Amino acid sequence: MHAPSQEQTQDLYDRHTHLWIREEPTLLSDYTARPRVIESLGPVDGLDIIDLGCGEGYLSRALYRLGAASVRGLDISTQMVRAA
């Protein structure tokens, strides 16, 4: 068995973007992991942030609401970035 190629991964996420879009916590990690990640960052007021692997932008939006000056999201999936 081989690892999926970059193109296969991008296609998978592009085709399933609609399943990921959310404005409020819905996934287990939204309640468990993400709050801890955000807390570990400390204050973000006025910072310019790059969210690598931003997906549909859930964390990017949260960081912006917490006072980041700007948040740029990068992801392998063009459809996820459009959704963000």
Secondary structure, DSSP 8 states (H G I E B T S, - for coil): -----HHHHHHHHHHHGGGT--SS--SHHHHTHHHHHHHHH---TT-EEEEET-TTSHHHHHHHHTT-SEEEEE-S-HHHHHH-
